[in-house]
Amino acid sequence: MTWLPRGYGGTRRPPEDVKRDGWLDHGLLAVSINDQRLTWPERELVKQLGQKLYGSREEHCREQHRNMREARR
């Protein structure tokens, strides 16, 4: 008999189940701005909320690219 620590082995829950349970149990929402189930205005709202809370994705990508170039020097 093989004993595995809790959380190892078995089957993993699908990501959609984890997201749904996060919303229902804790009020946490994980959503992609590319989710095709959302309408354009809904995707824009998600994008605006993300920018307000965490900043612009474009600025973040530019900064990462700049850091990568500097690291190569």
Secondary structure, DSSP 8 states (H G I E B T S, - for coil): -----TTSSS----HHHHHHHHHHHH------TT-TTS-HHHHHHHHHHHHHHH--HHHHHHHHHHHHHHHH-
